[in-house]
Amino acid sequence: MTQRHDSAPITIVGGSATGLFAAERLARAGRPVTLLESADDWSPEPRTLIVTRRMRDLLGEVGDRSVVNAISRFELVTAGRTASVALSEPDLIIERAVLVPGLAELAVAAGVDLCMGSRVSGLTATDEGVTLEVGRRGATEERKATTVVGADGSFSRVARAAGWPPLTTVPLVQAIVKLPSDLAPDTARVWFQPDDTPYFYWLIPESPERGALGLIGEDGPETRRCLERFLEQQGLEPLEFQAARIPCYTQWVPPHRRMGGADIYLVGDAAAHVKVTTVGGIVTGFRGALGVADTILHGRTSAALPRLKRELDWHRLLRRSLDRFSEQDYELLLDVLSPGAKGVLGTLTRDEPASIMLRLCLAQPRLIVLGLRTLLFASPRSPLAS
Ligand SMILES: Cc1cc2nc3c(=O)[nH]c(=O)nc-3n(C[C@H](O)[C@H](O)[C@H](O)COP(=O)(O)OP(=O)(O)OC[C@H]3O[C@@H](n4cnc5c(N)ncnc54)[C@H](O)[C@@H]3O)c2cc1C
């Protein structure tokens, strides 16, 4: 990695959660930052997201403003079993359409030059850095840069132009529904139905009246069909749909490359900073953005990045086991969830997968047998499991 002069300008491509967060960090440290975002204004589509309390530590007040609800209990459901896990500290439900404008406000206050309606279509290497082709108001402009951060999502133009291989993605579809009367607004319900999805269905209340019911699948149209069938089975009417393809973390993507005379970095979905157990990318995306911003500022790889890699690797190992679970395996899992094991699940967050696995196995050694049996002997149900 080349060490640059402290005041060298930085160009960020993509102005959603992770791009704005990285931009604000860099500008606050005194670096001139330009952010190029293809959308014309800061009104992202509404999206209901569940995050761990760690988001608060990372974002503080701007994160708090986007919180629309808090979840203090998870209900886990299989065809024949139900288990309930109480959280010692609640998970947070946030609204992206509130979070992103809040982050944009902070970025502007820190001095970031936000260029809306600016779509990057390519990067060309030069001896001095790179030239970005930017489509703006029907014309194409060229911009020179020596440090570029790609925060442009799952199908990152920056990543492709700089030679990173395309990411494996999976479809996520959720419907906003009226909350059923048997679900308390502080309880999220999760159904394991491995015939439909190696992941799970969820229903996450965003208020006492409404919730987001969704699933992650493998094939887009089939995932949508599964969701519609499930809504019908549950007697729930979709009020609106939210969908996108989410990157899957299949292996660590080193977030830095040289291209011509420039340093190129990736953050967030562009770098597949996504926990593949639950396919959550907000908290891990912010942590990757923090790691990349610190790397740029200090000229050496931030310790946050190897830490994030270890954590994402643990999630991948867990996913490999879960992808092989049959309905009977899930039933066994719920049967053996002792009070001690539930205590572990309720106390630790999904951001601590290694500690969760270790302490779960100590609390209920039968889980070791279940995990090893599925990993070693069961057939994978999705390509991610292999
Ligand atoms: C329906 C849904 C529900 C989800 N639920 C959860 C959840 O509950 N918990 C959780 O943790 N995660 C969840 N996720 C995942 C989470 O939303 C993402 O991981 C996170 O938003 C990634 O943020 P990002 O900034 O890296 O990328 P993105 O949000 O994809 O932002 C990329 C930005 O780059 C811009 N852009 C793209 N290409 C260009 C270009 N060529 N030039 C300029 N700009 C460009 C786009 O307009 C966009 O603003 C969910 C995702 C979906 C779709």
The ligand as a Tripos MOL2 file, in Angstrom:
@<TRIPOS>MOLECULE
LIG
   53    58     1     0     0
SMALL
NO_CHARGES

@<TRIPOS>ATOM
      1 C1        -34.7510   -5.7460    1.6930 C.3       1 LIG1
      2 C2        -33.4370   -5.7790    2.4280 C.ar      1 LIG1
      3 C3        -33.4150   -6.0220    3.7940 C.ar      1 LIG1
      4 C4        -32.1990   -6.0550    4.4780 C.ar      1 LIG1
      5 N1        -32.2240   -6.2890    5.8030 N.ar      1 LIG1
      6 C5        -31.0720   -6.2030    6.5120 C.ar      1 LIG1
      7 C6        -31.1140   -6.3140    7.9360 C.ar      1 LIG1
      8 O1        -32.1720   -6.5330    8.5270 O.2       1 LIG1
      9 N2        -29.9530   -6.1840    8.6300 N.ar      1 LIG1
     10 C7        -28.7560   -5.9340    8.0100 C.ar      1 LIG1
     11 O2        -27.7310   -5.8030    8.7010 O.2       1 LIG1
     12 N3        -28.6840   -5.8520    6.6490 N.ar      1 LIG1
     13 C8        -29.8070   -5.9690    5.8950 C.ar      1 LIG1
     14 N4        -29.7640   -5.8460    4.5400 N.ar      1 LIG1
     15 C9        -28.4600   -5.6300    3.9090 C.3       1 LIG1
     16 C10       -28.0330   -4.1690    4.0230 C.3       1 LIG1
     17 O3        -29.0720   -3.3330    3.6060 O.3       1 LIG1
     18 C11       -26.7870   -3.9190    3.1600 C.3       1 LIG1
     19 O4        -25.7610   -4.8250    3.5570 O.3       1 LIG1
     20 C12       -26.2780   -2.5020    3.3270 C.3       1 LIG1
     21 O5        -27.3050   -1.5830    3.0540 O.3       1 LIG1
     22 C13       -25.1150   -2.2490    2.3840 C.3       1 LIG1
     23 O6        -24.8320   -0.8840    2.3280 O.3       1 LIG1
     24 P1        -23.7910   -0.3120    1.2610 P.3       1 LIG1
     25 O7        -23.7010    1.1560    1.5400 O.co2     1 LIG1
     26 O8        -22.5160   -1.0880    1.3030 O.co2     1 LIG1
     27 O9        -24.4050   -0.6070   -0.1700 O.3       1 LIG1
     28 P2        -25.7550   -0.1260   -0.8520 P.3       1 LIG1
     29 O10       -26.8140    0.1220    0.1640 O.co2     1 LIG1
     30 O11       -26.0420   -1.0910   -1.9430 O.co2     1 LIG1
     31 O12       -25.3820    1.2900   -1.4900 O.3       1 LIG1
     32 C14       -24.6730    1.4390   -2.6830 C.3       1 LIG1
     33 C15       -24.8170    2.8860   -3.1400 C.3       1 LIG1
     34 O13       -24.0040    3.0830   -4.2870 O.3       1 LIG1
     35 C16       -24.7370    3.7650   -5.2970 C.3       1 LIG1
     36 N5        -24.1580    3.3390   -6.5770 N.ar      1 LIG1
     37 C17       -24.1980    2.0950   -7.1260 C.ar      1 LIG1
     38 N6        -23.5220    2.0730   -8.2870 N.ar      1 LIG1
     39 C18       -23.0240    3.3360   -8.4640 C.ar      1 LIG1
     40 C19       -22.2320    3.9390   -9.4780 C.ar      1 LIG1
     41 N7        -21.8070    3.2340  -10.5420 N.pl3     1 LIG1
     42 N8        -21.9020    5.2480   -9.3580 N.ar      1 LIG1
     43 C20       -22.3160    5.9820   -8.2790 C.ar      1 LIG1
     44 N9        -23.0770    5.4540   -7.2950 N.ar      1 LIG1
     45 C21       -23.4150    4.1530   -7.3790 C.ar      1 LIG1
     46 C22       -26.1850    3.3060   -5.0990 C.3       1 LIG1
     47 O14       -27.1000    4.2260   -5.6380 O.3       1 LIG1
     48 C23       -26.2530    3.2350   -3.5610 C.3       1 LIG1
     49 O15       -26.6180    4.4820   -3.0090 O.3       1 LIG1
     50 C24       -30.9570   -5.8500    3.8050 C.ar      1 LIG1
     51 C25       -30.9760   -5.6250    2.4210 C.ar      1 LIG1
     52 C26       -32.2050   -5.6130    1.7370 C.ar      1 LIG1
     53 C27       -32.1740   -5.4090    0.2560 C.3       1 LIG1
@<TRIPOS>BOND
     1     1     2 1
     2     2     3 ar
     3     2    52 ar
     4     3     4 ar
     5     4     5 ar
     6     4    50 ar
     7     5     6 ar
     8     6     7 ar
     9     6    13 1
    10     7     8 2
    11     7     9 ar
    12     9    10 ar
    13    10    11 2
    14    10    12 ar
    15    12    13 ar
    16    13    14 ar
    17    14    15 1
    18    14    50 ar
    19    15    16 1
    20    16    17 1
    21    16    18 1
    22    18    19 1
    23    18    20 1
    24    20    21 1
    25    20    22 1
    26    22    23 1
    27    23    24 1
    28    24    25 2
    29    24    26 1
    30    24    27 1
    31    27    28 1
    32    28    29 2
    33    28    30 1
    34    28    31 1
    35    31    32 1
    36    32    33 1
    37    33    34 1
    38    33    48 1
    39    34    35 1
    40    35    36 1
    41    35    46 1
    42    36    37 ar
    43    36    45 ar
    44    37    38 ar
    45    38    39 ar
    46    39    40 ar
    47    39    45 ar
    48    40    41 1
    49    40    42 ar
    50    42    43 ar
    51    43    44 ar
    52    44    45 ar
    53    46    47 1
    54    46    48 1
    55    48    49 1
    56    50    51 ar
    57    51    52 ar
    58    52    53 1
@<TRIPOS>SUBSTRUCTURE
     1 LIG1         1 GROUP 0 **** ****
